[in-house]
Amino acid sequence: MKRKAFTAIGLILGALLIAAGLIMFRLYRAADSGQVVMLAMPGVCLGIGSGLFGRNLSELISRRAMNKDPELRKRVEIEENDERNIAVTRRAKARAYDLMLGVFGALMLCFALMGVPVAAVLLLVGAYLLVTGMCVYWQIKYNEEM
């Protein structure tokens, strides 16, 4: 029951954010201020609202499809809990993480050489350090468990 409530709340919140983004976009365009900063908030609302709405709508549709077909539900549960699929997913995430470290490093260097404001470079450095710090934390935790 909790999951259904969260799905409904996510759908409603997503729709409200989409509506708020569209209204703000119309209001800012009517004012014709020409400031890029003012157009950022409607875009953020539209992006987050679309993501929330789409994710929760897809969850609702898949849940209804599974309720109609118990055999499909059983197949999906078996596939989700299959050890091989879990191992493949984890290996793909590890490869993506390794690639991400190189991409983030190159991007930080490019931003610094291009003269991007220091605040933007520091935000990127902070995100990079957060991700690598979490990697170290989980490695230590998993090593203690095993």
QUIRAGI-V849588 format. One record per run of one state. SS is the DSSP state (H for helix, E for strand, L for the rest). FROM is the first residue (numbers start at 0). LEN is the number of residues. If there is no record, write none. Layout:
SS:FROM:LEN + SS:FROM:LEN
This chain:
L:0:1 + H:1:30 + L:31:4 + H:35:33 + L:68:1 + H:69:12 + L:81:1 + H:82:32 + L:114:3 + H:117:28 + L:145:1
